[in-house]
């Protein structure tokens, strides 16, 4: 199964979703679409996703959002950042695609071409 953490309002997320849908169709594979703004991830789900991504929580953050600055997250540790992401899902980078035991921030979406092999 492939899982995409998707924001339908984001053009890059929509582009990645199309690529993932095509891959799933070609390989007769199920797809789970997680609209994380409607159903925010818990801190433990975010920690598991960070492990799949293999990156620090800081890299999962949309640092250009006003909330990032207003919450003073620039010097925060991973635990504080995951807590902030759980409370403000708008800060999560997008799109994120999880496949097998790994995940990738598919920005730009063409990164999925190698990831899904």
MARMARFI-154446 format. One record per residue (C-alpha): residue in three letters; y, z, x; residue number from 1. Coordinates in nm, 2 decimals, m for minus. Layout:
// MARMARFI-154446
{code:ALA; Y:Y; Z:Z; X:X; pos:NUM}
...
//
This chain:
// MARMARFI-154446
{code:UNK; Y:0.00; Z:0.00; X:0.00; pos:1}
{code:UNK; Y:0.36; Z:m0.07; X:0.10; pos:2}
{code:UNK; Y:0.64; Z:0.16; X:0.00; pos:3}
{code:UNK; Y:1.01; Z:0.06; X:0.00; pos:4}
{code:UNK; Y:1.29; Z:0.30; X:m0.04; pos:5}
{code:UNK; Y:1.53; Z:0.08; X:m0.23; pos:6}
{code:UNK; Y:1.89; Z:0.07; X:m0.35; pos:7}
{code:UNK; Y:1.92; Z:m0.22; X:m0.60; pos:8}
{code:UNK; Y:2.30; Z:m0.23; X:m0.54; pos:9}
{code:UNK; Y:2.26; Z:m0.31; X:m0.17; pos:10}
{code:UNK; Y:2.22; Z:m0.68; X:m0.07; pos:11}
{code:UNK; Y:2.01; Z:m0.60; X:0.24; pos:12}
{code:UNK; Y:1.78; Z:m0.38; X:0.03; pos:13}
{code:UNK; Y:1.74; Z:m0.66; X:m0.22; pos:14}
{code:UNK; Y:1.66; Z:m0.91; X:0.06; pos:15}
{code:UNK; Y:1.41; Z:m0.67; X:0.21; pos:16}
{code:UNK; Y:1.25; Z:m0.61; X:m0.13; pos:17}
{code:UNK; Y:1.20; Z:m0.99; X:m0.17; pos:18}
{code:UNK; Y:1.03; Z:m1.01; X:0.17; pos:19}
{code:UNK; Y:0.80; Z:m0.72; X:0.09; pos:20}
{code:UNK; Y:0.72; Z:m0.85; X:m0.26; pos:21}
{code:UNK; Y:0.62; Z:m1.19; X:m0.11; pos:22}
{code:UNK; Y:0.40; Z:m1.01; X:0.16; pos:23}
{code:UNK; Y:0.23; Z:m0.80; X:m0.11; pos:24}
{code:UNK; Y:0.16; Z:m1.10; X:m0.32; pos:25}
{code:UNK; Y:0.02; Z:m1.30; X:m0.03; pos:26}
{code:UNK; Y:m0.21; Z:m1.01; X:0.07; pos:27}
{code:UNK; Y:m0.29; Z:m0.88; X:m0.28; pos:28}
{code:UNK; Y:m0.15; Z:m0.55; X:m0.19; pos:29}
{code:UNK; Y:0.02; Z:m0.28; X:m0.41; pos:30}
{code:UNK; Y:0.38; Z:m0.21; X:m0.37; pos:31}
{code:UNK; Y:0.57; Z:0.11; X:m0.46; pos:32}
{code:UNK; Y:0.94; Z:0.08; X:m0.51; pos:33}
{code:UNK; Y:1.12; Z:0.41; X:m0.47; pos:34}
{code:UNK; Y:1.47; Z:0.41; X:m0.61; pos:35}
{code:UNK; Y:1.58; Z:0.71; X:m0.40; pos:36}
{code:UNK; Y:1.92; Z:0.74; X:m0.55; pos:37}
{code:UNK; Y:1.76; Z:0.79; X:m0.90; pos:38}
{code:UNK; Y:1.48; Z:1.01; X:m0.77; pos:39}
{code:UNK; Y:1.60; Z:1.18; X:m0.45; pos:40}
{code:UNK; Y:1.35; Z:1.27; X:m0.18; pos:41}
{code:UNK; Y:1.28; Z:1.63; X:m0.10; pos:42}
{code:UNK; Y:1.34; Z:1.78; X:0.24; pos:43}
{code:UNK; Y:0.97; Z:1.77; X:0.31; pos:44}
{code:UNK; Y:0.94; Z:1.41; X:0.20; pos:45}
{code:UNK; Y:1.23; Z:1.32; X:0.42; pos:46}
{code:UNK; Y:1.07; Z:1.50; X:0.72; pos:47}
{code:UNK; Y:0.75; Z:1.31; X:0.67; pos:48}
{code:UNK; Y:0.94; Z:0.98; X:0.65; pos:49}
{code:UNK; Y:1.13; Z:1.07; X:0.97; pos:50}
{code:UNK; Y:0.79; Z:1.12; X:1.14; pos:51}
{code:UNK; Y:0.67; Z:0.78; X:1.01; pos:52}
{code:UNK; Y:1.00; Z:0.63; X:1.14; pos:53}
{code:UNK; Y:0.96; Z:0.80; X:1.48; pos:54}
{code:UNK; Y:1.33; Z:0.86; X:1.51; pos:55}
{code:UNK; Y:1.57; Z:1.16; X:1.49; pos:56}
{code:UNK; Y:1.72; Z:1.24; X:1.15; pos:57}
{code:UNK; Y:2.06; Z:1.14; X:1.28; pos:58}
{code:UNK; Y:1.94; Z:0.77; X:1.29; pos:59}
{code:UNK; Y:1.84; Z:0.80; X:0.92; pos:60}
{code:UNK; Y:2.20; Z:0.88; X:0.82; pos:61}
{code:UNK; Y:2.46; Z:0.64; X:0.70; pos:62}
{code:UNK; Y:2.73; Z:0.78; X:0.92; pos:63}
{code:UNK; Y:3.01; Z:0.57; X:0.78; pos:64}
{code:UNK; Y:2.99; Z:0.74; X:0.44; pos:65}
{code:UNK; Y:3.27; Z:0.97; X:0.35; pos:66}
{code:UNK; Y:3.02; Z:1.24; X:0.27; pos:67}
{code:UNK; Y:2.89; Z:1.24; X:0.63; pos:68}
{code:UNK; Y:3.24; Z:1.33; X:0.76; pos:69}
{code:UNK; Y:3.32; Z:1.57; X:0.48; pos:70}
{code:UNK; Y:2.99; Z:1.76; X:0.53; pos:71}
{code:UNK; Y:3.07; Z:1.78; X:0.91; pos:72}
{code:UNK; Y:2.73; Z:1.64; X:1.00; pos:73}
{code:UNK; Y:2.82; Z:1.48; X:1.34; pos:74}
{code:UNK; Y:2.69; Z:1.79; X:1.53; pos:75}
{code:UNK; Y:2.42; Z:1.89; X:1.29; pos:76}
{code:UNK; Y:2.06; Z:1.94; X:1.40; pos:77}
{code:UNK; Y:1.76; Z:1.76; X:1.24; pos:78}
{code:UNK; Y:1.70; Z:2.04; X:0.99; pos:79}
{code:UNK; Y:2.05; Z:2.04; X:0.86; pos:80}
{code:UNK; Y:2.06; Z:1.66; X:0.84; pos:81}
{code:UNK; Y:1.74; Z:1.65; X:0.64; pos:82}
{code:UNK; Y:1.88; Z:1.91; X:0.41; pos:83}
{code:UNK; Y:2.20; Z:1.70; X:0.37; pos:84}
{code:UNK; Y:1.99; Z:1.39; X:0.29; pos:85}
{code:UNK; Y:1.80; Z:1.58; X:0.03; pos:86}
{code:UNK; Y:2.12; Z:1.69; X:m0.14; pos:87}
{code:UNK; Y:2.31; Z:1.36; X:m0.09; pos:88}
{code:UNK; Y:2.06; Z:1.07; X:m0.10; pos:89}
{code:UNK; Y:2.35; Z:0.82; X:m0.06; pos:90}
{code:UNK; Y:2.35; Z:0.91; X:0.31; pos:91}
{code:UNK; Y:2.00; Z:0.77; X:0.36; pos:92}
{code:UNK; Y:1.99; Z:0.44; X:0.56; pos:93}
{code:UNK; Y:1.85; Z:0.15; X:0.36; pos:94}
{code:UNK; Y:1.62; Z:m0.01; X:0.31; pos:95}
{code:UNK; Y:1.33; Z:0.18; X:0.46; pos:96}
{code:UNK; Y:0.98; Z:0.02; X:0.44; pos:97}
{code:UNK; Y:0.66; Z:0.23; X:0.50; pos:98}
{code:UNK; Y:0.34; Z:0.05; X:0.58; pos:99}
{code:UNK; Y:0.02; Z:0.20; X:0.71; pos:100}
{code:UNK; Y:0.13; Z:0.50; X:0.92; pos:101}
{code:UNK; Y:0.46; Z:0.37; X:1.02; pos:102}
{code:UNK; Y:0.80; Z:0.30; X:0.87; pos:103}
{code:UNK; Y:1.11; Z:0.10; X:0.96; pos:104}
{code:UNK; Y:1.47; Z:0.08; X:0.87; pos:105}
{code:UNK; Y:1.48; Z:m0.28; X:0.77; pos:106}
{code:UNK; Y:1.84; Z:m0.35; X:0.86; pos:107}
{code:UNK; Y:1.85; Z:m0.64; X:0.91; pos:108}
{code:UNK; Y:1.57; Z:m0.74; X:0.68; pos:109}
{code:UNK; Y:1.42; Z:m0.99; X:0.92; pos:110}
{code:UNK; Y:1.29; Z:m0.70; X:1.12; pos:111}
{code:UNK; Y:1.01; Z:m0.68; X:0.86; pos:112}
{code:UNK; Y:0.87; Z:m1.01; X:0.98; pos:113}
{code:UNK; Y:0.71; Z:m0.84; X:1.29; pos:114}
{code:UNK; Y:0.66; Z:m0.50; X:1.12; pos:115}
{code:UNK; Y:0.44; Z:m0.63; X:0.84; pos:116}
{code:UNK; Y:0.20; Z:m0.81; X:1.08; pos:117}
//
